[in-house]
Amino acid sequence: MEVSKNKVVSFEYVLKDKETGEVLDASQGQPLTFLVGAGYIIPGLEERMLGMKEGEKKTIEVPAEEAYGIADPNLIQQAPREYFEGVDLEVGLPLQAQTPEGQIIHMVVVDFDENTVTVDLNHPLAGKDLVFDVEIKSIREATPDEILHGHAHGPGGHHH
């Protein structure tokens, strides 16, 4: 069986920044399970996994445009320093804020002075070309129920 639409695939991965080779994320013995075609993983990765077989290993490069997109300069914003009362500011510090609707916004401190803090609201991986070392652990047919709901159920399945 190979990776194709409406299959449930479990895979191990190590994610690296193509430019620096730094490891950004890894499954560490807890394979990620997803339903092919459901948009659960980034499109550029899923597309390049199609046709892989169980037990197969592959290094897959995904350009930024097909991963988390290009960094948007409009998402680099300045906020008054008093918004960050009590925060020990440093460049590169990841912060979270909440919108009035309760949505969590992630940001990273880019720069600050006495009055103003500059934060970047882009996804931390925006603008980065990614490299995934993947190993397919298992492939099975999705159940009609899984296809209906658009994601894998059962052990290792994620509930949104």
C-alpha positions as CSV (number, residue, x, y, z in Angstrom):
1,M,0.0,0.0,0.0
2,E,1.2,3.5,-0.6
3,V,0.5,7.0,0.6
4,S,-2.6,8.2,-1.4
5,K,-5.9,10.0,-0.8
6,N,-8.1,8.6,1.9
7,K,-5.4,6.5,3.5
8,V,-4.5,7.0,7.1
9,V,-0.7,7.3,7.4
10,S,1.5,7.3,10.5
11,F,5.0,8.7,10.1
12,E,8.0,9.7,12.1
13,Y,9.8,12.9,11.2
14,V,12.6,15.2,12.0
15,L,12.0,18.8,10.8
16,K,15.0,21.0,10.1
17,D,15.6,24.5,8.9
18,K,17.0,24.1,5.4
19,E,19.3,27.1,5.8
20,T,20.8,26.4,9.2
21,G,20.3,22.7,9.6
22,E,18.8,23.3,13.0
23,V,16.3,20.7,14.2
24,L,13.0,22.6,14.7
25,D,10.8,19.7,15.7
26,A,10.7,15.9,15.7
27,S,8.2,13.2,16.4
28,Q,10.6,11.4,18.9
29,G,9.0,8.0,18.8
30,Q,5.4,9.3,18.7
31,P,4.5,9.0,15.0
32,L,2.1,11.6,13.6
33,T,-1.1,10.0,12.2
34,F,-3.1,11.8,9.5
35,L,-5.7,11.3,6.9
36,V,-4.3,12.0,3.4
37,G,-6.1,14.8,1.6
38,A,-7.7,16.3,4.7
39,G,-5.3,19.2,4.9
40,Y,-4.0,18.2,8.3
41,I,-0.4,18.6,7.5
42,I,1.3,21.2,5.4
43,P,0.4,20.8,1.7
44,G,4.0,20.7,0.4
45,L,4.9,17.9,2.7
46,E,1.8,15.8,2.0
47,E,2.1,16.2,-1.7
48,R,5.7,15.0,-1.6
49,M,4.8,11.9,0.5
50,L,2.3,10.6,-2.0
51,G,3.4,7.2,-3.4
52,M,5.8,6.4,-0.5
53,K,5.4,2.9,0.9
54,E,5.4,1.5,4.4
55,G,8.9,1.5,6.0
56,E,10.2,3.9,3.4
57,K,12.4,6.8,4.4
58,K,12.8,10.0,2.5
59,T,14.3,13.4,2.9
60,I,11.7,15.9,1.7
61,E,12.4,19.6,1.1
62,V,9.4,22.0,1.3
63,P,9.9,25.6,0.1
64,A,8.4,28.3,2.4
65,E,5.6,29.0,0.0
66,E,4.3,25.4,0.4
67,A,4.9,25.3,4.1
68,Y,4.0,28.2,6.3
69,G,4.1,30.9,3.7
70,I,6.3,33.9,3.2
71,A,6.8,36.2,6.1
72,D,4.4,39.2,5.8
73,P,6.0,42.6,6.6
74,N,2.6,43.9,7.7
75,L,2.6,41.5,10.5
76,I,5.6,43.2,12.1
77,Q,4.0,45.7,14.4
78,Q,4.9,48.2,17.1
79,A,3.1,48.3,20.4
80,P,3.5,50.7,23.3
81,R,5.9,49.4,26.0
82,E,3.3,49.5,28.7
83,Y,1.4,46.7,27.0
84,F,4.3,44.5,28.1
85,E,4.2,45.5,31.7
86,G,6.1,43.1,33.9
87,V,7.6,41.2,30.9
88,D,11.3,40.7,30.9
89,L,11.8,41.7,27.3
90,E,14.5,40.2,25.1
91,V,15.0,40.0,21.4
92,G,13.7,36.6,20.2
93,L,11.4,36.2,23.1
94,P,8.2,34.4,22.1
95,L,5.0,35.9,23.6
96,Q,1.4,35.1,23.5
97,A,-1.5,37.5,23.5
98,Q,-5.2,37.0,23.5
99,T,-7.6,38.8,21.2
100,P,-11.0,40.0,22.7
101,E,-12.5,36.9,21.0
102,G,-10.2,34.7,23.0
103,Q,-8.0,33.6,20.1
104,I,-4.3,33.1,21.0
105,I,-1.8,35.1,19.0
106,H,1.8,34.1,19.0
107,M,4.4,36.8,18.5
108,V,8.2,37.2,18.8
109,V,9.9,40.3,20.1
110,V,12.1,41.7,17.3
111,D,13.2,44.9,18.9
112,F,12.4,47.3,21.8
113,D,13.3,50.5,23.4
114,E,11.9,52.5,26.4
115,N,8.7,53.4,24.7
116,T,8.0,50.9,22.0
117,V,8.2,47.1,21.4
118,T,8.4,45.7,17.9
119,V,6.8,42.3,17.6
120,D,6.6,39.9,14.7
121,L,3.2,38.1,14.3
122,N,4.3,35.8,11.5
123,H,4.3,32.1,12.1
124,P,7.8,31.3,13.5
125,L,8.4,29.1,10.4
126,A,7.1,31.6,7.9
127,G,9.7,32.4,5.2
128,K,11.7,29.3,6.0
129,D,12.5,26.5,3.6
130,L,12.0,23.3,5.5
131,V,13.5,19.8,5.3
132,F,11.7,16.8,6.7
133,D,13.3,13.4,7.2
134,V,10.3,11.2,7.2
135,E,9.8,7.5,7.7
136,I,6.5,5.9,7.0
137,K,5.4,3.6,9.9
138,S,2.1,2.4,8.7
139,I,-0.6,2.9,6.0
140,R,-4.2,1.8,6.1
141,E,-7.4,2.5,4.4
142,A,-9.5,5.2,6.2
143,T,-12.9,4.2,7.5
144,P,-15.9,5.8,5.9
145,D,-16.4,7.6,9.3
146,E,-12.9,9.0,9.2
147,I,-13.4,10.2,5.6
148,L,-16.7,11.8,6.7
149,H,-15.1,13.7,9.6
150,G,-11.9,14.5,7.7
151,H,-9.4,13.2,10.2
152,A,-8.0,10.0,11.6
153,H,-9.6,8.4,14.7
154,G,-8.4,5.9,17.2
155,P,-5.0,5.6,18.9
156,G,-2.8,8.5,18.0
157,G,-5.6,10.3,16.3
158,H,-5.8,14.0,17.2
159,H,-9.1,15.5,18.2
160,H,-9.6,19.1,17.3
